[in-house]
Amino acid sequence: MDSQMKMAFEKSKTGDKDERYEAYHTILKVTDQNVDWAYEVWDQLVEDLNHKDNHQRSRAAQYLANLAKSDPEMRIMKDFPKLWEVTKDKKFVTARHCLQSIWKVAIAGTSQKEMVMNYMVVRFKNGTDEKNFTLIRNDILHNMKNLYEHLHDEDIKETALDLIETVDDKKYKKKYMDIWK
């Protein structure tokens, strides 16, 4: 990792608000592509999933999701449950930021896609007792749409449409179908 990226990770934690924001965007932009330094920050990011600061948890989750494509050792398969826990964070905004980026793990490979899809399907079906479950379902369906657009996998679309069919509330069923138009 070059010194500029090291500085971005440092500033994303310790800089002032503007520096943190700029560093955050720099890291997400760079990690949108495959990088060869993922393991230099991996363990720290996994540790930061439990950081006392919800902003740190959110950033760590989003960075890890982006870095999954740069993970030839497939560490994400072991660390994913820790990442998924952040999608249930006590701070709902943190949970949503993590959940909205979780689809990026699935583009790393077939095993990762199957794992992420399984987690999302289970949450969609069994999460109705969660606060804001309709927003969570919305995010899950957007994740599936993003995956579908990235991978062009008809099974993903079929799964999403099958899940929407299980929704009884007509208002939300229509809202969810609009995602797939």
Helices and strands as residue ranges (DSSP letters): H 3-14, H 17-30, H 38-48, H 54-67, G 68-70, H 76-86, H 92-101, H 103-106, H 110-126, H 133-151, H 154-165, H 170-179
